[in-house]
Amino acid sequence: LTNVFFCKCCAPFCSGSLQIQFANTEDKQEFSKFPTKAGRRSLSRSISQSSTDSYSSAASYTDSSDDETSPRDKAQVNTHGSSDFCVKNIKQAEFGRREIEIAEQDMSALISLRKRAQGEKPLAGAKIVGCTHITAQTAVLIETLVALGAQCRWTACNIYSTQNEVAAALAETGVPVFAWKGESEDDFWWCIDRCVNTEGWQANMILDDGGDLTHWVYKKYPSVFKKVRGIVEESVTGVHRLYQLSKAGKLCVPAMNVNDSVTKQKFDNLYCCRESILDGLKRTTDIMFGGKQVVVCGYGEVGKGCCTALKALGAIVCITEIDPICALQACMDGFRVVKLSEVIRQMDVVITCTGTVPHAVTFITSALIITVSSKHIRTSIKYASLRSPELTWERVRSQVDHIIWPDGKRVVLLAEGRLLNLSCSTVPTFVLSITATTQALALIELFNAPEGRYKQDVYLLPKKMDEYVASLHLPNFDAHLTELSDEQAKYMGLNKNGPFKPNYYR
Amino acid sequence: MAEEKDQTGSSWDDLPLPDKYPEPHKENRVGLNGEAEEGASANPVEESTKDQSVKCSPNLLQMLKAAKSWRTAQGRDREEVSESETEETVAEARKTDMQIQFTDQKKDFNKRLTKTGRRSLSRSISQSSTDSYSSVCSDSSEDESSPRDKLQKNSKGLSDFCVKNIKQAEFGRREIEIAQQEMPALMVLRKRAGGEKPLAGAKVLGCTHITAQTAVLIETLSVLGAQCRWAACNIFSTQNAVAAALAEQGTSVFAWRGESEDDFWWCIDQCVGAEIWQPNMILDDGGDLTHWIYKKHPSLFKKLKGIVEESVTGIYRLYQLSKAGKLCVPAMNVNDSVTKQKFDNLYCCKESIVDGLKRTTDVMFGGKQVVVCGYGEVGKGCCAALKALGAVVYVTEVDPICALQACMDGFRVIKLSEVIRQVDLVITCTGNKNVVGREHLDRMKNGCIVCNMGHSSTEIELASLRTAELRWERVRPHVDHVIWPDGKRIVLLAEGRLLNLSCSTVPSLVLSITATTQALALIELYSAPEGRYKQDVYLLPKKMDEFVASLHLPTFDAHLTELSDEQAKYLGISKHGPFKPNYYRY
């Protein structure tokens, strides 16, 4: 499973909009090509963290080995007599429903959105075709969209991530879902095609994660775009593709970049990593942090989160950084800013969250090496240099390798240099809830925007929506937001209901 | 590496120059110029993204009943502000629309200065430039005659200045030397750029607080090749000895502590000295100098290459000019640079809240229940400092995003009225008015401390406390007891004015950040090629911001990692920065 989820938007360098360089040029080259049989890699392009359900505690009840026939060949009918879907086994619907109900508990924001907007049906008439990970959390999103008046057709954006029972439960309620765990590449495109291409139904909204659906529609059904009111894109890759389209002048509908909303970015990077660094390290190594010397490479959002968490546990933390502003922030927060080579001999733990190519690991004596954030697999740690004949590799448990030098020195490498937070810890439902709520609001905004507000371009989510996402989550903390009085609002020159900060507020 | 480490400790003379930072006035052109960057960088998306953030319609669907935009609702100022809605950003340095709310200052903007008393002269409210509680004081009582009537000469025979007493120069020189120790960044800048004189030919007209720190800035500008004439932006803040030392050194300074309003404008006019000297740069704090030139010597504007403005008020005035189409030179807004903002608000307040409270009340924080109104930069700083001392901290907030941040940082978000009965300390930092009203004050418990860390002195509803039934008792400077008829006492600090300005000092590191930013902004504006800056208000380019930060890193013995060529290529950024896009949220 973990082979698929190796990438993640790198926090320090992409928190505004896209500033990401696909330096490996793998993605770049692939971009404008029509997907060919380039193997599975091209299918696992979705790299948005919070949508990646990599280590879910709710693993499928039923493993996929129970039935060898492809779902494509099976004719299935749900209890309403509809057969416009394709899932592994419609009979698992009941299990899936339970999963969805559990997820609903943790996604109170979407539930309250349902309640608040149900009377108005802000999405009445919307025909949404979606391509995301199909998990219980997504199901809550889909059912919310339906409750708000939309018709949905859904497919998976990743061939491994689908929860079969959830897909069955969705199909049972009448949402045409085309997805199962372990699709082949051919299946993957077949599902997308089935999702888009149906008699008597034409999509007018697209919710995409990774850009595959948009790409397919753009190549195969350009006429659909005439009816589409907007695209909501979640992943860094997909947004990057949209910007390329936009730049080439080929984007003919407005698109909304939800990846870079303030709330989502903070949760994906700062808050999520603050917790997952400890979780991941504990799960894999059972290390005790007090008094350990730790060097964190990079002091962007991810780095800030890691440092706070480690400092709180009594670790001695120092930082390496290239950006003087971030370095100064680290100084003021009480962390020593050093170069890696200065301290590497005495460190117990090395954590990289820079998104960049690393220092030669050969300096390291006996330390844990952990990658928390990187754009691409293994680039943060000079992985290839470790695969030399004089070094012995020993796998001590899953995700933990000992690399043994000829002189007996051991270095513990976690997750083979892949992202620790994706490989060895879970993504909290709360973070997924932020993402899903943001997506729902982006859809509502695009669908309800008056003609002409959005041109054929890529937009960020309006500040007001961002604030609304945050406010929907406040009840989880029993937080009581203060309301401006009329007098105060006038004094501040604000509307009482927001937006409270200008777009460029940091 | 070890060698470098040793050096940094000794003094600024030996500071290793950060070689990796190229001369700002030469190098940043590549980094900053939009076209050049587009060609060079592997980052084709950035440019278009820059626009997106502006294009984003803040409009909302009916469901949310939202405001049309941030600006339209600006109550008192609707007609002017709404025009700006259509503004788009351009070029490399972002223009900003004003987002600051003005209260008192707004009214006297367009008016010619009238005899409104001293308030209009002490308009400069930029925090780090306000030297309100300086440990360095020069008393002015020694001589009652006005400096205007005295003819003074410095040791070189020059008399083109006007200070209290030129004989104090030696004291002032010592002050300046102390300040130099605390402002290593400017000293490094001198050393780095001194050979090249990036400001050669610049004639800088300045109007700022005249303190030892400013003197270091002025002398740095001189070392960089500029000629300077200086006046004070505040009638009370001048350190006479420092002004004398500057005059002695040959800088034409017109300032003394305790000027009258008439003196103030006389000094500015003398400073402009229209007949003998044509300024080509302006460094202003509060906008008075700009205003004077605009009104009295409009012809001077033709020669100007740019204005650098530091204070919130001054920037607001520049935006108004710009909006009216009357700004005919480029202006640089240094107040909103990332580094300066972080230091003025977050870091400075984090320290001064504790300092100010300790100085005034000697309160012990452990276990105290504290409510902090507002969780912006200032609020975040206050909360972090108080939590670290073991206080139980509550937050009130109106913005859901900031409220969610407070939740995730482990603070309870409540409404003020819910906890007002039980808290020991109320701190306001919202920038709003009447956050703590009489109804709250009435319900506070005995001995509750109330103070203001925010933007203006309106946050606590003071008028409501000036009633007959309440007795005021001044217990020490800046500390008042307000006594209710039933004997309940509330401790009000600094009469509701800013605690951090009234009751604590501004660390010189913060002043150093400000001064370095100003110097770099002057260099940038002066050496920018024709056409890079139009007649508008700009933010300091990111590259310069990063340079300011990097100049201060040696203070912390911080060793910045350098990108290898391979890494720089991978990230698609230059090895020397800028490292982050303009919209990056630090």
Interface residues (C-beta under 8 A of the other chain):
Chain A: F13 S15 G16 S17 L18 Q19 I20 Q21 A23 R116 A117 E120 P122 H240 Y243 Q244 S246 K247 N257 V262 T263 Q265 K266 Y271 C297 T320 E321 I322 D323 P324 I325 C326 A327 L328 Q329 A330 C331 M332 R336 V337 V338 K339 L340 S341 E342 G355 T356 V357 T379 I444 E445 N448 A449 R453 Y454 K455 D457 V458 Y459 L460 L461 P462 K463 K464 M465 D466 E467 Y468 A470 S471 H473 L474 N476 F477 A479 H480 L481 T482 E483 L484 S485 E487 Q488 A489 K490 Y491 M492 G493 L494 N495 N497 G498 P499 F500 K501 P502 N503 Y504 Y505 R506
Chain B: M1 A42 N43 P44 V45 E46 S48 T49 Q52 S53 V54 K55 C56 S57 P58 N59 L60 L61 Q62 M63 L64 K65 A66 A67 S69 W70 R71 A73 Q74 G75 R76 D77 V81 R94 T96 D97 Q99 Q101 T103 V338 T339 Q341 K342 F343 Y347 C373 T396 E397 V398 D399 P400 I401 C402 A403 L404 Q405 A406 C407 M408 R412 V413 I414 K415 L416 E418 G431 N432 K433 N434 V435 T458 D545 E546 F547 A549 S550 H552 L553 F556 A558 H559 L560 T561 E562 L563 S564 E566 Q567 K569 Y570 L571 G572 G577 F579 K580 P581 N582 Y583 Y584 R585 Y586
